[in-house]
């Protein structure tokens, strides 16, 4: 999580979401609440992943199927990139 917090790209991504999602003229409380919400969700996601992958059964399943998982996720990213390219 520290890597993501130190990553300026992630910070700019979250900031861009805030600028489009929050209405103009929002007070500072709305921005603080948004940052807190994103932080809490991120911590929850990372904790869930850490706990899930600490289980031996999950680790064994992932070791057996990592190539398929990588191929499926790679295909998803390529598909999303293609969609973005065709929309422009």
Number of C-alpha atoms within 10 A of each C-alpha: 11 6 8 11 11 10 11 11 11 13 13 11 10 14 14 11 11 15 12 9 10 13 10 8 6 10 10 9 9 13 15 11 11 16 15 12 12 13 13 11 12 14 13 12 12 12 13 12 11 11 9 13 14 11 10 10 11 12 13 11 10 14 10 11 11 11 11 11 12 11 11 12 12 12 12 12 12 12 12 12 12 11 11 10 9 8 7 5
